[in-house]
Amino acid sequence: MNTSMTTPRTIVTGTGHYVPPRIVTNHDLEKLMDTSDQWIRERSGIAERHHVDAGVGTSDLAVEAARRAIADAGIDPATIDFVIAATLSPDHYFPGIGVMVQAKLGLGTTGALDVRNQCSGFIYALSAADQYIRAGTYKRILLVAAEVQSTNLDFSDKGRDMSVLFGDGAGAVILEPNPQDDGRGILSTHLFADGNFVSHLWMEKPSSRDCPTFQTSFFDEGRFAPKMEGRNVFVNACQRMPEAVRAGLEKNGLAIEDVDALIPHQANDRISLMVAKGLKIPVEKVIRNIDRFGNTTAASIPIALDEAVKSGRIGRGNLVALTAFGSGYTWASAFIRW
Ligand SMILES: CC(C)(COP(=O)(O)OP(=O)(O)OC[C@H]1O[C@@H](n2cnc3c(N)ncnc32)[C@H](O)[C@@H]1OP(=O)(O)O)[C@@H](O)C(=O)NCCC(=O)NCCS
């Protein structure tokens, strides 16, 4: 008698994304600060991004993306047995958006986990979800990543290096164990961090080190706005994302030629092209949509994934590689047999 049982892999059974309707073009930004459409396009590949209107928070975008993923999976939301939410821009300092998404979807007392890994948040959260599902702890996880960056960017000349790059949006997936032993599902995830670079890409304030935490002088000094050392971020992103992808190729005994679609975190199109070059993967296999959304931080990969699946660029059986890099620094990759 064959008693061996393989652990079921985690499959994505639904995807969805949502961006707020208001489009902000580079020309709109030209009216606010000393910048130009040409500078932004040449340096980042971004033409436009979406910004929320007042009164709309990250959890609102998250819920809409979640509803679309639920509809795509064709499931009753009441059957979701765990929620994971990734964001660096929660509606409130605490609690996180996981519980807000859970309540807005009417999920009773279902557990909700918040993940704080910035641009790598979706892959870190995907890794956690994968462990829960393979262990048999949960059978249907809603994973949502969402950001509202626009309400805390500095749209003066001083903040122009950051504020032209970021956009608002949300992406979601439904994750379940694969009922078949057909090789489909998450093959592996690979998570990395180097906390020596905390201050290279961060929002310094509010900080629990300050007493009191909120001081008017910090507002006057602009220390509540996110800041980065752009060139250092650029160089590290171009190095770390290929490293993370190579770690996954090695683990699974695969070659870069086996990858059908690579979805890099949409940080900057120049970074995505450098990652493709570093990995020697044809650029046609790289999913890029930053021109229309800007950098939506944790949401960028699930938004791109949803678009790629819906447009047919990713199909059943394809090998999909995800990779991200961001604040922390954190970086990661995931390999999925779709
Ligand atoms: C920010 C970034 C686009 C800047 O591109 P760059 O080619 O490195 O540009 P530089 O830093 O050399 O800046 C060139 C000049 O443009 C200016 N500049 C910065 N932002 C500008 C803007 N929005 N419009 C016009 N000029 C701008 C700079 O002040 C600098 O001026 P100076 O030469 O007089 O000092 C680039 O460093 C980058 O993409 N970094 C990574 C960002 C990122 O992905 N962050 C999120 C990671 S998850």
The ligand as a Tripos MOL2 file, in Angstrom:
@<TRIPOS>MOLECULE
LIG
   48    50     1     0     0
SMALL
NO_CHARGES

@<TRIPOS>ATOM
      1 C1         14.5180   58.8410   -7.9340 C.3       1 LIG1
      2 C2         15.2010   58.4930   -9.2570 C.3       1 LIG1
      3 C3         14.1350   58.3380  -10.3310 C.3       1 LIG1
      4 C4         16.1300   59.6360   -9.6250 C.3       1 LIG1
      5 O1         16.7240   59.3350  -10.8760 O.3       1 LIG1
      6 P1         18.2510   59.6460  -11.1290 P.3       1 LIG1
      7 O2         18.5460   59.4090  -12.5680 O.co2     1 LIG1
      8 O3         19.0160   58.8610  -10.1210 O.co2     1 LIG1
      9 O4         18.3030   61.1700  -10.8930 O.3       1 LIG1
     10 P2         19.3190   61.9440   -9.9420 P.3       1 LIG1
     11 O5         19.1900   61.4540   -8.5610 O.co2     1 LIG1
     12 O6         20.6480   61.8590  -10.6250 O.co2     1 LIG1
     13 O7         18.7300   63.3760   -9.9780 O.3       1 LIG1
     14 C5         18.9620   64.1830  -11.1040 C.3       1 LIG1
     15 C6         18.4440   65.5640  -10.8240 C.3       1 LIG1
     16 O8         17.0080   65.5430  -10.9680 O.3       1 LIG1
     17 C7         16.4240   66.2470   -9.8840 C.3       1 LIG1
     18 N1         15.0900   65.7150   -9.6320 N.ar      1 LIG1
     19 C8         14.6920   64.8300   -8.6780 C.ar      1 LIG1
     20 N2         13.3770   64.6040   -8.8020 N.ar      1 LIG1
     21 C9         12.9470   65.3370   -9.8390 C.ar      1 LIG1
     22 C10        11.6950   65.5170  -10.4490 C.ar      1 LIG1
     23 N3         10.5960   64.9000  -10.0170 N.pl3     1 LIG1
     24 N4         11.6040   66.3390  -11.5150 N.ar      1 LIG1
     25 C11        12.6910   66.9680  -11.9810 C.ar      1 LIG1
     26 N5         13.9050   66.8540  -11.4390 N.ar      1 LIG1
     27 C12        14.0390   66.0410  -10.3760 C.ar      1 LIG1
     28 C13        17.3780   66.0080   -8.7400 C.3       1 LIG1
     29 O9         17.2150   67.0430   -7.7910 O.3       1 LIG1
     30 C14        18.7270   66.1000   -9.4330 C.3       1 LIG1
     31 O10        19.0480   67.4350   -9.5770 O.3       1 LIG1
     32 P3         20.5800   67.9440   -9.4010 P.3       1 LIG1
     33 O11        21.3730   67.1840  -10.4180 O.co2     1 LIG1
     34 O12        20.4830   69.4070   -9.6790 O.co2     1 LIG1
     35 O13        20.9370   67.5930   -7.9880 O.co2     1 LIG1
     36 C15        16.0410   57.2090   -9.1280 C.3       1 LIG1
     37 O14        17.1100   57.4130   -8.2520 O.3       1 LIG1
     38 C16        15.2430   56.0190   -8.6730 C.2       1 LIG1
     39 O15        14.3860   55.5400   -9.3680 O.2       1 LIG1
     40 N6         15.5530   55.4670   -7.4940 N.am      1 LIG1
     41 C17        14.8120   54.3680   -6.9610 C.3       1 LIG1
     42 C18        13.4790   54.8550   -6.5430 C.3       1 LIG1
     43 C19        12.5510   53.7710   -6.1380 C.2       1 LIG1
     44 O16        12.3200   52.8760   -6.8900 O.2       1 LIG1
     45 N7         12.0430   53.8760   -4.9410 N.am      1 LIG1
     46 C20        11.1090   52.9820   -4.4460 C.3       1 LIG1
     47 C21        11.7350   51.6480   -4.2490 C.3       1 LIG1
     48 S1         10.5870   50.5090   -3.7550 S.3       1 LIG1
@<TRIPOS>BOND
     1     1     2 1
     2     2     3 1
     3     2     4 1
     4     2    36 1
     5     4     5 1
     6     5     6 1
     7     6     7 2
     8     6     8 1
     9     6     9 1
    10     9    10 1
    11    10    11 2
    12    10    12 1
    13    10    13 1
    14    13    14 1
    15    14    15 1
    16    15    16 1
    17    15    30 1
    18    16    17 1
    19    17    18 1
    20    17    28 1
    21    18    19 ar
    22    18    27 ar
    23    19    20 ar
    24    20    21 ar
    25    21    22 ar
    26    21    27 ar
    27    22    23 1
    28    22    24 ar
    29    24    25 ar
    30    25    26 ar
    31    26    27 ar
    32    28    29 1
    33    28    30 1
    34    30    31 1
    35    31    32 1
    36    32    33 2
    37    32    34 1
    38    32    35 1
    39    36    37 1
    40    36    38 1
    41    38    39 2
    42    38    40 1
    43    40    41 1
    44    41    42 1
    45    42    43 1
    46    43    44 2
    47    43    45 1
    48    45    46 1
    49    46    47 1
    50    47    48 1
@<TRIPOS>SUBSTRUCTURE
     1 LIG1         1 GROUP 0 **** ****
